[in-house]
């Protein structure tokens, strides 16, 4: 049994807490939030002690893992502060806002021997697992194109509920917040991205950051890709999708959170292909999808059995590098080489 502490009693925190409270080898031991009211609510709901100081929680409680579910701009500070007191840290996406913060997290954890796990739960969606298997088996032949589409709805009240939403210093826009998982998925399927060009704009929300963005990209393999993201879809969420196109096959994973096989076609058919759409056509109830449970179970298994985690700090940083490059391209009006260090992005800055 692993004892978990939770830092951040917000929207994503409730998801972590609920899952941890119902897992076989995990126990939610304590919760923390700077907002005492939120911390007390979690304390009562999950029957665990609460704290308003995460360092006090780490020092007093006997914890094996701490889950950081605080605003994105705090992820780096909270991780680095906690490293001396904990062996395993789980950080929600994005792992940080500034690339130098991500590097500091990785280096500090490595130096102290703390394992760092970055939440990329959509990699554990069953349709995505099948897609990844098809890529690894070479069923597509040469992959030449990949696309992701995030067509979600966020009303102004979503941004107004907390003062950090929609800011450069603490949150980022649709590309950082809502699209992080999809950008990660695209690079995971296509391979390293070499160059991109992007546009961003803020059409309808009163926020500092973008509510709409598009990018076109070229991979080192020669494959091309597109990213299309908005929180302006009216009147409700439409899709969170990924398409992969190869010389020998085409797959579309749709639904709200890349959880629903829409198209599955290959020149060379396998017996499992016959019922695969019917088997994996269930849409998740919300944009979080189903993957958090499988992700947390994977982390527990990795810790208890001393296995490598699928998404460590270095892996989690890849999508952040792409996001910074998108912002730099949009701000400069020029293509950006991913291998170059972005220097004009506003993300993470006050």
VOPAGU-2260 file (C-alpha; in pm, 1 decimal, decimal comma):
REM VOPAGU-2260
SITE   aa  ch    i         X         Y         Z
SITE  UNK   A    0       0,0       0,0       0,0
SITE  UNK   A    1     131,4     342,9     -97,7
SITE  UNK   A    2      34,6     652,1     100,2
SITE  UNK   A    3     -56,0     951,2    -117,7
SITE  UNK   A    4     -70,9    1318,6     -31,0
SITE  UNK   A    5    -259,9    1562,1    -252,1
SITE  UNK   A    6    -163,1    1926,0    -306,1
SITE  UNK   A    7    -437,5    2125,8    -474,5
SITE  UNK   A    8    -806,6    2068,7    -396,6
SITE  UNK   A    9    -953,1    2198,4    -721,7
SITE  UNK   A   10   -1121,2    2050,2   -1029,9
SITE  UNK   A   11    -845,2    1805,4   -1117,2
SITE  UNK   A   12    -765,7    1741,0    -751,1
SITE  UNK   A   13   -1110,1    1592,4    -693,1
SITE  UNK   A   14   -1047,1    1347,4    -975,7
SITE  UNK   A   15    -715,8    1232,7    -828,4
SITE  UNK   A   16    -859,2    1206,9    -477,0
SITE  UNK   A   17   -1162,6    1006,1    -586,9
SITE  UNK   A   18    -953,8     756,9    -782,3
SITE  UNK   A   19    -690,2     716,4    -511,0
SITE  UNK   A   20    -963,2     649,5    -254,8
SITE  UNK   A   21   -1082,7     352,3    -458,8
SITE  UNK   A   22    -755,9     191,9    -570,2
SITE  UNK   A   23    -635,1    -140,7    -434,1
SITE  UNK   A   24    -274,1     -45,9    -356,1
SITE  UNK   A   25    -315,4     327,1    -293,9
SITE  UNK   A   26    -439,5     520,8       7,3
SITE  UNK   A   27    -518,5     891,6      13,2
SITE  UNK   A   28    -356,2     995,6     340,2
SITE  UNK   A   29    -375,4    1375,6     349,1
SITE  UNK   A   30    -482,9    1676,0     140,5
SITE  UNK   A   31    -361,9    2033,2     117,8
SITE  UNK   A   32    -482,1    2360,1     -30,3
SITE  UNK   A   33    -397,4    2720,2      48,1
SITE  UNK   A   34    -772,5    2782,3      48,4
SITE  UNK   A   35    -874,2    2638,1     386,5
SITE  UNK   A   36   -1238,4    2602,1     280,4
SITE  UNK   A   37   -1144,0    2377,6     -10,6
SITE  UNK   A   38    -905,8    2175,6     207,4
SITE  UNK   A   39   -1176,0    2121,3     469,6
SITE  UNK   A   40   -1426,0    2011,1     205,2
SITE  UNK   A   41   -1180,5    1747,5      79,2
SITE  UNK   A   42   -1095,7    1645,1     433,7
SITE  UNK   A   43   -1460,5    1576,0     512,8
SITE  UNK   A   44   -1534,2    1407,2     182,2
SITE  UNK   A   45   -1238,4    1167,3     197,1
SITE  UNK   A   46   -1201,0    1141,1     575,2
SITE  UNK   A   47    -835,5    1247,1     582,6
SITE  UNK   A   48    -648,2    1528,4     759,9
SITE  UNK   A   49    -610,0    1859,1     578,2
SITE  UNK   A   50    -333,1    2117,4     559,0
SITE  UNK   A   51    -297,2    2466,3     417,1
SITE  UNK   A   52      83,9    2434,9     402,7
SITE  UNK   A   53     217,7    2160,5     175,9
SITE  UNK   A   54     556,2    2160,8     348,1
SITE  UNK   A   55     388,6    2097,6     683,7
SITE  UNK   A   56     199,7    1806,2     529,4
SITE  UNK   A   57     516,1    1656,4     381,7
SITE  UNK   A   58     705,6    1685,7     710,0
SITE  UNK   A   59     431,7    1551,4     937,5
SITE  UNK   A   60     268,0    1277,1     731,1
SITE  UNK   A   61     432,8     951,3     624,6
SITE  UNK   A   62     387,4     972,8     248,4
SITE  UNK   A   63     519,4     765,5     -39,5
SITE  UNK   A   64     382,0     986,6    -317,4
SITE  UNK   A   65     261,1    1344,2    -349,0
SITE  UNK   A   66      27,7    1447,8    -631,1
SITE  UNK   A   67      64,3    1811,3    -737,9
SITE  UNK   A   68    -264,8    1940,7    -877,3
SITE  UNK   A   69    -211,0    2311,6    -823,0
SITE  UNK   A   70    -220,5    2591,2   -1087,2
SITE  UNK   A   71      35,4    2527,2   -1360,9
SITE  UNK   A   72     254,0    2822,1   -1266,3
SITE  UNK   A   73     318,5    2667,3    -923,9
SITE  UNK   A   74     415,1    2318,3   -1041,8
SITE  UNK   A   75     789,6    2380,6   -1053,2
SITE  UNK   A   76     811,7    2552,2    -713,4
SITE  UNK   A   77     597,6    2293,0    -539,4
SITE  UNK   A   78     794,3    2006,4    -692,9
SITE  UNK   A   79    1136,5    2147,0    -605,8
SITE  UNK   A   80    1026,9    2239,2    -252,7
SITE  UNK   A   81     897,3    1887,4    -187,0
SITE  UNK   A   82    1182,0    1686,2    -337,5
SITE  UNK   A   83    1384,2    1655,6     -12,4
SITE  UNK   A   84    1082,4    1508,9     169,8
SITE  UNK   A   85     933,0    1262,7     -77,1
SITE  UNK   A   86    1052,7     975,2    -297,9
SITE  UNK   A   87     786,9    1005,8    -568,2
SITE  UNK   A   88     608,9    1308,9    -714,1
SITE  UNK   A   89     322,1    1311,7    -964,1
SITE  UNK   A   90     267,8    1643,2   -1146,7
SITE  UNK   A   91     -38,6    1731,8   -1350,0
SITE  UNK   A   92       3,3    1874,4   -1698,9
SITE  UNK   A   93     175,1    2086,1   -1805,5
SITE  UNK   A   94     470,8    1994,6   -1585,7
SITE  UNK   A   95     574,7    2362,3   -1578,8
SITE  UNK   A   96     526,0    2679,4   -1780,3
SITE  UNK   A   97     889,8    2780,4   -1835,1
SITE  UNK   A   98    1137,7    2541,7   -1994,5
SITE  UNK   A   99    1406,3    2634,3   -1742,1
SITE  UNK   A  100    1164,8    2539,4   -1463,4
SITE  UNK   A  101    1106,3    2201,5   -1626,1
SITE  UNK   A  102    1482,9    2148,0   -1642,7
SITE  UNK   A  103    1519,7    2244,9   -1276,6
SITE  UNK   A  104    1249,7    1996,1   -1180,3
SITE  UNK   A  105    1419,0    1717,7   -1373,9
SITE  UNK   A  106    1767,0    1795,9   -1243,8
SITE  UNK   A  107    1660,2    1841,4    -881,2
SITE  UNK   A  108    1468,2    1514,5    -879,4
SITE  UNK   A  109    1761,7    1333,8   -1038,1
SITE  UNK   A  110    2007,4    1476,8    -787,4
SITE  UNK   A  111    1793,3    1379,5    -485,9
SITE  UNK   A  112    1680,3    1042,8    -622,5
SITE  UNK   A  113    1312,6    1141,7    -636,6
SITE  UNK   A  114    1105,6     987,3    -914,2
SITE  UNK   A  115     910,3    1237,8   -1121,2
SITE  UNK   A  116     591,6    1130,2   -1299,5
SITE  UNK   A  117     409,6    1366,9   -1539,0
SITE  UNK   A  118      37,7    1309,9   -1594,0
SITE  UNK   A  119     -37,2    1221,3   -1956,1
SITE  UNK   A  120    -343,9    1010,7   -1890,9
SITE  UNK   A  121    -464,3     996,9   -2250,3
SITE  UNK   A  122    -171,9     769,1   -2337,1
SITE  UNK   A  123    -362,6     509,0   -2133,7
SITE  UNK   A  124    -692,6     538,4   -2321,6
SITE  UNK   A  125    -765,0     197,4   -2473,9
SITE  UNK   A  126    -813,5     336,4   -2829,2
SITE  UNK   A  127    -480,5     519,6   -2797,7
SITE  UNK   A  128    -310,4     201,5   -2678,8
SITE  UNK   A  129    -440,7      24,4   -2990,8
SITE  UNK   A  130    -324,6     311,5   -3211,6
SITE  UNK   A  131      20,8     306,6   -3057,0
SITE  UNK   A  132      40,0     -69,9   -3110,3
SITE  UNK   A  133     -45,4     -21,0   -3477,8
SITE  UNK   A  134     227,3     243,1   -3511,3
SITE  UNK   A  135     487,3      23,7   -3339,7
SITE  UNK   A  136     394,0    -278,8   -3551,8
SITE  UNK   A  137     440,1     -74,9   -3870,6
SITE  UNK   A  138      82,9    -125,5   -3986,2
SITE  UNK   A  139      67,4     226,5   -4131,6
SITE  UNK   A  140     378,4     182,0   -4342,6
SITE  UNK   A  141     527,5     527,6   -4381,3
SITE  UNK   A  142     329,6     781,2   -4177,6
SITE  UNK   A  143     302,8    1106,3   -4372,0
SITE  UNK   A  144      44,2    1310,1   -4180,1
SITE  UNK   A  145    -101,2    1350,9   -3832,5
SITE  UNK   A  146    -361,6    1593,6   -3700,2
SITE  UNK   A  147    -507,4    1683,2   -3362,4
SITE  UNK   A  148    -822,2    1887,6   -3304,7
SITE  UNK   A  149    -934,5    2031,0   -2972,5
SITE  UNK   A  150   -1278,2    2185,4   -3021,5
SITE  UNK   A  151   -1396,7    2256,0   -2668,9
SITE  UNK   A  152   -1615,7    2511,4   -2497,2
SITE  UNK   A  153   -1502,1    2726,8   -2206,4
SITE  UNK   A  154   -1741,7    3004,2   -2111,3
SITE  UNK   A  155   -1606,3    3327,2   -1964,3
SITE  UNK   A  156   -1711,1    3207,7   -1617,3
SITE  UNK   A  157   -1453,4    2929,2   -1643,2
SITE  UNK   A  158   -1175,2    3186,0   -1669,2
SITE  UNK   A  159   -1334,1    3407,5   -1404,1
SITE  UNK   A  160   -1361,9    3137,4   -1134,8
SITE  UNK   A  161    -995,9    3184,0   -1034,5
SITE  UNK   A  162    -768,4    3483,4   -1085,8
SITE  UNK   A  163    -493,2    3270,4   -1240,2
SITE  UNK   A  164    -698,1    3127,8   -1526,6
SITE  UNK   A  165    -616,9    3275,9   -1864,2
SITE  UNK   A  166    -290,8    3441,3   -1754,6
SITE  UNK   A  167      55,7    3407,0   -1904,3
SITE  UNK   A  168     225,1    3377,6   -1568,3
SITE  UNK   A  169      15,1    3095,8   -1421,9
SITE  UNK   A  170    -187,2    2921,6   -1690,3
SITE  UNK   A  171    -134,0    2980,9   -2060,8
SITE  UNK   A  172    -410,8    2956,9   -2317,4
SITE  UNK   A  173    -589,2    2680,7   -2503,3
SITE  UNK   A  174    -260,6    2541,5   -2637,3
SITE  UNK   A  175     -97,7    2509,9   -2294,3
SITE  UNK   A  176    -396,6    2416,1   -2085,0
SITE  UNK   A  177    -652,6    2229,3   -2293,6
SITE  UNK   A  178    -422,2    2101,6   -2570,9
SITE  UNK   A  179    -118,1    1977,0   -2380,8
SITE  UNK   A  180    -225,9    1611,8   -2396,3
SITE  UNK   A  181    -310,5    1629,0   -2765,5
SITE  UNK   A  182      20,3    1790,0   -2857,8
SITE  UNK   A  183     196,4    1519,6   -2656,5
SITE  UNK   A  184      -1,2    1254,5   -2840,9
SITE  UNK   A  185      84,1    1393,9   -3183,0
SITE  UNK   A  186     459,5    1393,9   -3118,6
SITE  UNK   A  187     434,7    1047,7   -2958,0
SITE  UNK   A  188     279,4     905,2   -3273,1
SITE  UNK   A  189     473,4    1102,4   -3536,7
SITE  UNK   A  190     812,8    1122,4   -3367,1
SITE  UNK   A  191    1025,8    1430,9   -3296,9
SITE  UNK   A  192     907,2    1754,0   -3456,6
SITE  UNK   A  193    1164,4    1956,1   -3648,0
SITE  UNK   A  194     991,6    2282,4   -3740,1
SITE  UNK   A  195     654,2    2457,6   -3708,1
SITE  UNK   A  196     464,2    2773,3   -3791,9
SITE  UNK   A  197     166,4    2899,2   -3592,3
SITE  UNK   A  198    -106,5    3156,7   -3552,6
SITE  UNK   A  199    -289,7    3236,1   -3228,9
SITE  UNK   A  200    -564,5    3482,6   -3140,7
SITE  UNK   A  201    -810,8    3575,8   -2868,4
SITE  UNK   A  202   -1154,9    3606,3   -3021,0
SITE  UNK   A  203   -1422,3    3604,4   -2753,5
SITE  UNK   A  204   -1277,6    3573,8   -2403,0
SITE  UNK   A  205   -1151,9    3851,2   -2175,8
SITE  UNK   A  206    -815,0    3688,3   -2099,8
SITE  UNK   A  207    -445,9    3762,8   -2154,7
SITE  UNK   A  208    -382,4    3446,3   -2352,8
SITE  UNK   A  209    -514,2    3286,0   -2669,9
SITE  UNK   A  210    -848,3    3109,6   -2697,8
SITE  UNK   A  211    -771,0    2980,3   -3049,0
SITE  UNK   A  212    -453,7    2854,3   -3213,3
SITE  UNK   A  213    -337,4    2658,6   -3516,0
SITE  UNK   A  214       3,0    2520,8   -3611,0
SITE  UNK   A  215     149,1    2333,7   -3904,5
SITE  UNK   A  216     458,6    2125,1   -3849,3
SITE  UNK   A  217     721,7    1907,3   -4012,0
SITE  UNK   A  218     881,2    1611,2   -3832,3
SITE  UNK   A  219    1237,6    1483,2   -3860,3
SITE  UNK   A  220    1087,7    1177,6   -4032,8
SITE  UNK   A  221     944,3    1402,0   -4304,7
SITE  UNK   A  222     585,6    1359,1   -4187,1
SITE  UNK   A  223     367,1    1668,0   -4158,3
SITE  UNK   A  224     109,2    1758,0   -3897,1
SITE  UNK   A  225    -146,9    2011,1   -3784,5
SITE  UNK   A  226    -270,7    2129,8   -3445,9
SITE  UNK   A  227    -608,4    2302,7   -3426,9
SITE  UNK   A  228    -736,3    2423,4   -3089,5
SITE  UNK   A  229   -1010,7    2646,4   -2955,4
SITE  UNK   A  230   -1221,2    2700,1   -2645,0
SITE  UNK   A  231   -1483,8    2886,2   -2849,2
SITE  UNK   A  232   -1680,8    2587,3   -2979,2
SITE  UNK   A  233   -2049,2    2670,2   -2950,7
SITE  UNK   A  234   -2264,9    2572,6   -2778,3
SITE  UNK   A  235   -2070,5    2284,2   -2615,9
SITE  UNK   A  236   -1763,3    2059,8   -2640,9
SITE  UNK   A  237   -1737,6    1889,8   -2978,8
SITE  UNK   A  238   -1421,3    1679,2   -2993,4
SITE  UNK   A  239   -1068,8    1607,7   -2884,4
SITE  UNK   A  240    -934,7    1399,5   -3172,3
SITE  UNK   A  241    -625,9    1261,6   -3340,0
SITE  UNK   A  242    -591,1    1130,6   -3696,2
SITE  UNK   A  243    -291,8     934,8   -3823,3
SITE  UNK   A  244    -245,0     877,4   -4197,9
SITE  UNK   A  245       0,4     629,8   -4347,5
SITE  UNK   A  246      64,0     476,0   -4685,7
SITE  UNK   A  247    -112,6     157,0   -4570,1
SITE  UNK   A  248    -372,3     275,8   -4324,1
SITE  UNK   A  249    -581,5     550,5   -4164,3
SITE  UNK   A  250    -704,5     584,9   -3806,5
SITE  UNK   A  251    -918,2     850,3   -3638,5
SITE  UNK   A  252    -956,6     853,4   -3261,8
SITE  UNK   A  253   -1233,8    1096,4   -3166,7
SITE  UNK   A  254   -1467,6    1158,1   -2875,7
SITE  UNK   A  255   -1415,3    1434,5   -2621,7
SITE  UNK   A  256   -1076,2    1303,8   -2508,4
SITE  UNK   A  257    -928,4    1077,5   -2778,0
SITE  UNK   A  258   -1135,6     792,0   -2633,4
SITE  UNK   A  259   -1345,9     676,2   -2926,4
SITE  UNK   A  260   -1233,8     491,2   -3239,4
SITE  UNK   A  261   -1412,8     650,7   -3534,1
SITE  UNK   A  262   -1209,7     515,4   -3828,9
SITE  UNK   A  263    -982,5     210,8   -3834,5
SITE  UNK   A  264    -877,1     104,8   -4185,3
SITE  UNK   A  265    -567,0     -82,3   -4300,0
SITE  UNK   A  266    -476,8    -243,3   -4630,8
SITE  UNK   A  267    -375,0    -560,4   -4448,8
SITE  UNK   A  268    -659,1    -652,3   -4215,1
SITE  UNK   A  269    -619,7    -847,6   -3893,8
SITE  UNK   A  270    -891,8   -1051,0   -3716,9
SITE  UNK   A  271    -909,7    -795,6   -3433,1
SITE  UNK   A  272    -997,7    -519,6   -3681,9
SITE  UNK   A  273   -1344,2    -658,2   -3748,1
SITE  UNK   A  274   -1503,7    -545,0   -3421,6
SITE  UNK   A  275   -1259,4    -281,5   -3306,9
SITE  UNK   A  276   -1479,4      22,2   -3375,3
SITE  UNK   A  277   -1775,4    -136,1   -3198,2
SITE  UNK   A  278   -1554,4    -233,9   -2905,1
SITE  UNK   A  279   -1392,7     109,3   -2864,7
SITE  UNK   A  280   -1672,1     348,6   -2961,0
SITE  UNK   A  281   -1774,8     463,9   -2612,9
SITE  UNK   A  282   -1732,6     836,2   -2554,7
SITE  UNK   A  283   -1614,4     942,9   -2207,4
SITE  UNK   A  284   -1857,5    1143,1   -1991,7
SITE  UNK   A  285   -1633,6    1452,5   -2000,6
SITE  UNK   A  286   -1310,4    1590,1   -2146,3
SITE  UNK   A  287   -1098,0    1419,4   -1878,7
SITE  UNK   A  288   -1166,4    1081,0   -2038,4
SITE  UNK   A  289   -1106,2     746,8   -1868,6
SITE  UNK   A  290    -726,9     740,5   -1855,9
SITE  UNK   A  291    -649,2     882,2   -1510,1
SITE  UNK   A  292    -731,5     554,6   -1335,4
SITE  UNK   A  293    -503,4     353,0   -1563,5
SITE  UNK   A  294    -233,5     618,8   -1533,3
SITE  UNK   A  295    -234,1     615,3   -1152,8
SITE  UNK   A  296    -235,8     234,6   -1151,0
SITE  UNK   A  297      67,7     246,2   -1381,1
SITE  UNK   A  298     248,9     478,7   -1139,9
SITE  UNK   A  299     167,9     253,4    -843,8
SITE  UNK   A  300     296,1     -49,5   -1033,1
SITE  UNK   A  301     611,7     137,8   -1137,2
SITE  UNK   A  302     688,8     234,2    -777,7
SITE  UNK   A  303     600,6     -93,7    -610,0
SITE  UNK   A  304     787,1    -304,3    -864,4
SITE  UNK   A  305    1070,4     -60,3    -938,1
SITE  UNK   A  306     981,2     -27,6   -1305,3
SITE  UNK   A  307    1046,4     264,6   -1536,6
SITE  UNK   A  308     756,1     506,8   -1568,7
SITE  UNK   A  309     615,2     572,5   -1915,1
SITE  UNK   A  310     619,1     952,7   -1874,3
SITE  UNK   A  311     908,1    1091,5   -1671,6
SITE  UNK   A  312    1025,6    1452,9   -1663,2
SITE  UNK   A  313    1218,2    1434,9   -1989,8
SITE  UNK   A  314     920,8    1281,5   -2169,0
SITE  UNK   A  315     681,0    1531,7   -2014,8
SITE  UNK   A  316     897,4    1822,9   -2126,9
SITE  UNK   A  317     863,5    1736,8   -2497,8
SITE  UNK   A  318     513,2    1881,1   -2533,0
SITE  UNK   A  319     618,4    2193,7   -2340,9
SITE  UNK   A  320     901,8    2253,7   -2589,8
SITE  UNK   A  321     650,7    2234,7   -2874,2
SITE  UNK   A  322     407,6    2470,9   -2699,4
SITE  UNK   A  323     680,4    2731,4   -2643,2
SITE  UNK   A  324     778,5    2705,1   -3008,7
SITE  UNK   A  325     416,2    2757,1   -3115,1
SITE  UNK   A  326     396,3    3073,2   -2906,6
SITE  UNK   A  327     729,6    3200,1   -3036,9
SITE  UNK   A  328     618,8    3146,1   -3395,0
SITE  UNK   A  329     286,6    3320,9   -3334,0
SITE  UNK   A  330     459,8    3614,3   -3164,0
SITE  UNK   A  331     735,5    3657,5   -3425,7
SITE  UNK   A  332     543,1    3558,1   -3737,3
SITE  UNK   A  333     826,1    3322,9   -3833,3
SITE  UNK   A  334     881,0    2946,1   -3849,2
SITE  UNK   A  335    1058,6    2800,5   -3546,1
SITE  UNK   A  336    1308,5    2514,6   -3536,1
SITE  UNK   A  337    1217,9    2300,5   -3234,5
SITE  UNK   A  338    1578,5    2222,5   -3148,6
SITE  UNK   A  339    1648,3    2593,9   -3100,8
SITE  UNK   A  340    1572,0    2734,6   -2756,6
SITE  UNK   A  341    1259,2    2952,5   -2782,6
SITE  UNK   A  342    1334,6    3301,8   -2658,1
SITE  UNK   A  343    1028,0    3512,3   -2733,9
SITE  UNK   A  344     748,2    3317,0   -2569,3
SITE  UNK   A  345     540,3    3494,1   -2302,5
SITE  UNK   A  346     446,9    3168,3   -2131,3
SITE  UNK   A  347     540,5    3163,2   -1764,4
SITE  UNK   A  348     635,0    3530,1   -1755,3
SITE  UNK   A  349     463,5    3805,7   -1558,2
